[in-house]
Amino acid sequence: MAAAGAALAAGIAVGQEPETGPRPDLDWIDRHSVESGEIAVRSSKDDGVISVDTAALIHASVEDIWDVLTACEIAPQYVSNVLSCESIEVLDDGRAELFVQTIKPMFFIPRFEHVFRLDYRPPDRIDVTRISGPIDMMDGSWWLLPQQPGRVLLVNSMSFDPGFPIPRFLLRATIRKELTTIMEAVREVAEARVREKLEAAP
């Protein structure tokens, strides 16, 4: 379930004016925990749909994190259940893109391909929508919210309905684990890029 973390930015400038739209609910986040480096996570189930939210503070710029989130081709390097991911079509003059992704979600479920769409809403949001494949429903968003000093609160909200028989308690536990791991990986990769830039600076 790593589609929320994979795509190509297709030349969208992060410095553009933000689009209006829904804002993430932040009231559930334990600020003390995320300040100490923990990944905040909550989940719920409603009529079979599993919703999971994660959040983390990252010592990097919005631009650095955006670059990681939109690098589809590197997703298999840091997300264990993503086997491949590639762009198949750029839409709306680069404001959206379609991707085909091969994943292996759980040990008892065979690998499968699915197509999803990313809508780029610079500078602070990327929306994810399921297009085709065995997953019945997958919708969500990433928000990149600047914080002081020099940090970003990265929030991910995703909802899933797998469309195949699986105990919902197992699905929720698996998705919580996977999305927490993805958040940790995005933070690690983004902060590593910042360190590389500092080391390369004259």
Beta strands, then each sheet from edge to edge (+ up, - down):
strand 1: 40-46
strand 2: 49-58
strand 3: 82-91
strand 4: 96-103
strand 5: 112-121
strand 6: 125-132
strand 7: 137-147
strand 8: 151-161
sheet 1: 1+ 2- 8+ 7- 6+ 5- 4+ 3-
end
